[in-house]
Amino acid sequence: MRNYEQVLTEFQKDRARPWAEMQESDCRTYLHGLAGRGRHQPASVRLRFSALRTFFKWMQSRGDRPDNPAMGLRLPRPRRSLPRFLSEEQMDQLLGAPLRLLEKRPGRPAGRKEPAWARWRDAALLELLYGTGLRLGEALGLARKSFHEEGRRTLKVKGKGGKERLVVMGEAVRTAVQRYEEKLPGGLRKEHGPAFLGPRGERLSPRVFQRNLKEYLAEAGLDASLTPHKLRHSFATHLLGRGADLRAVQELLGHARLTSTEIYTRVTPERLRGAYVKAHPRA
């Protein structure tokens, strides 16, 4: 409520006229001005829009106004930020970081309660995230048995809203998971337990992996603030950059709408140049 009061005070000061005389053009000029000048984030502009619409509706209910001048307004759609992703060379550096650190510092990671096999686990998880486009929560929700069918090339994953989908596992993913399992102590190899384990055999915590990822990013010479979701962005961008079908990538990512996948086509100018050179007769 206090935020709404501040918005109303700001609006009246900006337009300098009584509330009963405010017109739709006043609301439009004010809100579009905020959005256009970049003074406020889209969420902040929408808060102001909501405050004005609610206040004028209240005035209308009291009989102080015959209409609601904010009711018919449509805010300009906020620009979607482009997803950050790693290049293929950067991904190679990141995927190799856990085992490079293990080679530099054999045994238990310095200052950590985790065993040495945790490096193999993280190497496998990185390969899985990049190689399949899974969200971190989806990957950590997998059971060990998911990987154990003879010749298995796909995984059945439960994504957002409980929706199931199939994702494809490449050779690099299968090899990394197999090597990780070979390093696990025998007592932790429970067929129906989680695939990715903490030091006592519990399901690996997302927070622990996110902490470890910062170390691997630093080892690879990359921005340590990048999140696991950037591997998903990289997966989609690299597939599309190499000519993958947009709808196939949509299915692999588990996007309900194609527009969610299309954003990845806007971040690869090299792909546009490649398509031009390949297709135009005078390129």
N, C-alpha and C positions, 0 to 999 in steps of 0.2 A: 504493500500500500504506500509506503514511503517513497519507493521508486516512482510510482504513478504520480504522486504529488509533485515530485521534482520535474517529471516530464511535463505536466500541465503548466507549471510555473514557467518552465523554459519555453514552451510553445506560445503562451500568451505574450511573453516578453518579445519573442521573435516576430509575432504577427501584429502586436500593438493594436488590438481592437477588442471590444466586449465579446464574451462567449456567444451571446445570442446572435451576433452578427457574423460569426465565422462561417465561411463558405468551403465547399469542397476544394476549391482552388487553393485556399490557405493551407489545408492539410496536405495537399499534393505538393505544393511548393516547399513546405517545411520538410516533409519526409524524403522527397526526392533530392532535396538539397543536401541533407545529411548523408544519404547514400552516395551521391555523386562526388561530394568533396572528400569522401573517405575518412570523415571524422569519427565514424563509429563502425563497429563490426556489424554484419548483417543481423545478428541476434539482438544487438542493441537497438537497431532501427525498428525491428519487429516489436520489441518491447514498447517503443514509443507509439507505434501504430496501434497496438492493442490498448494502450492507455487512452488514446484519443477516442477510439471507437467505443470503449466501455463508458467513458465519461459522457460522450454525446448521447449514448443510449440511455444513460441515467437521466440526463436532462430531458430527453424526449418522454420518458416514462412519467416525469413530474409535470409535463405540460409546459416546460420552459422553452422547448423548441418543437417545431412541427416535423423536423426531419433529423437524420443523422448524417452529417456531411462526410464522415469518414467511412460510411458503410460501403459505398460503391468503389472505393479505391483498391487498386491492385499495386502492390509494391513491385519494383523491378526485381527480377529473379537474381539472386546472388550468383556471382561467377564461381563455378566449382574450381577449387584449387587442383592443380595437376599433381598426380601422385609422384612422389619421389621414388626413384629406383636406382639400383646399382648397375653399372655396365657389366658385361660378361667377364671382363678382366678383373674388375673389383670383386665379383662373386667368386671367381677362382681363388683370389687371395683370402677372402673370408672363409670359404669352405675348408681351406687348408689350415686355418689358424689354430683350432684346438690341438691338432696333432703336432704342429710346430712347437706350440707351448709345452706339450708333453715331452717332446724331444729335448727342449731346453731345460725343463725342470721335471725330470722323472719323479714318479711317486706322487704323494698327495699335493694338490695345488697349494701354494703358499698362502697361509692364513685362512684356509678353508677347511671345513669339516668333511668335504667330499673326498672319496677315494680316487685313485688314479684312473679307474675305468670310467669315471665321469667324463673325461675328455673324449673317449670313444663314443659315449652316449651323446654328447653335444655335437660331435662331428656327424653322427647319424641323423640327429634331429635337424641340423642345418641342411643336410642333403635332402631330407624329407620335405622340409618347408619350401625350399627352392625348387625341388624336383617335382612337386605335386601341386603347389599353390595352396596348401592347407593353411587355415588359420591356426595360430598356436594352440588355442583351446581344442580344436578338432584333433590336432596331432597328439596332444597329451591325453586325449580321451580314448585313444586306440588301445586295444588289448594286445598282448603279445601274440596270441593265436592268430591275429589278423594277418601276420606276415608268414605263416607257416604252411599254407597249402602248397602242395607240389607245383612248381612252375608258376606260382601266382604272379600275375602282372598288374593286377588292379587291387584297390582297396575300397571297401564300402564304408562311407563316412557319413556320420549324422551331423548336419550343419545347422545353420540358424533355423529356428522354428521347428526343429526336429526333422527337417527334410533330409532324406537320404540321397546320396549321389555316389557315382563311381569315379575314382581318380586313377590315373595310370602311374605305375611305378617304373622308372627306368632302371637300367643296370646299375648306375651309380648309387641309387637309393638302396636297392636290394643288397648290394655289396657292403655298403656302409652299415646297414642294420645288422647284417650277418656278422661283421667284424665286431660290432658293439656287443652282440649277444655272446660271442666267443670269449669276451673279456669279463662277462658277468660271473660272479661267484655262483657255484652250482645251487646253493640254497635260495638264490633269488630268482631262479629261472622257473617261474610259475606260469604254466600255459594260459591260465585264465586271469592272470594278473595284468596290471598295466604294462605297456610296452616300454615306457620310459620312466625309469625309477630314480628315486632319491637314495641316499646312502643306506637307509634301513629297509629298503624294499617297498617304500610307500610310493605313490604316484608323484612324479616330479612336479614341483610347484612352478607355475608360470613366473613367479617373482624370482626364483633362483635362476631360471634360464635367462631371464631378461638381464639379471645382474651379470651372468657369465658372458652374455652376448656383448656387453660393453667392453669386456676384456678382449674378446676376439676381434671386435671392430678396431680397437686400438692397435692390436697386433698386426692387423691388415692395413693400418694407416688410413682408416676411414673415420668418419664422424661418429663418435661414440654415443651420440644421442639418437641414432637411428633405432627403430623398433623392429621386432620380429615381423611385423606386417609389411615392412619394406621388401622382405623376401617374396612375399605374395605379389606385390607390385612388380618386382623384377621378373618373376615367373611369367606373368601375363604379358608384360612388355616385350620380353625376349621371344616368346612364342609368336606374338603378332608381328614382331620385327622380322621374323624368319618365314613369314607367309602363312601362319596358321589361320584357319577359318574362325571368324569372329564368334559364330554361334557355338562352335566346339569349345572355344575358350570360355564362353559364358557357362557352358555345362560343367567344365572342369572346375571353375571357380565357385559354382553354386549360386550365381546371381539370378535373382528372380526376374530382373529386367535387363534387356540388352543394353539400355542406356548406361547402366552401371559398368558394363564392360567396354563400351565405346570410348570412354575417357582415356583408356590406354592407347588408343590409336592416335591421340593428339600429342603424344609426348615423344614421338620418334621421327624427327625431320629426316633422318637418314633413310627411313622407310619410304617417305614420300619421294625423295630424290631417286632412290633405287627404282621405285615404280615408274617414275618419269623416264629414266634412262632406259629401262627395259621395254617400255610400251610406246614411247613417242618416236615416230620415224625420223625426226630430225634432232634427236637428243645428242 
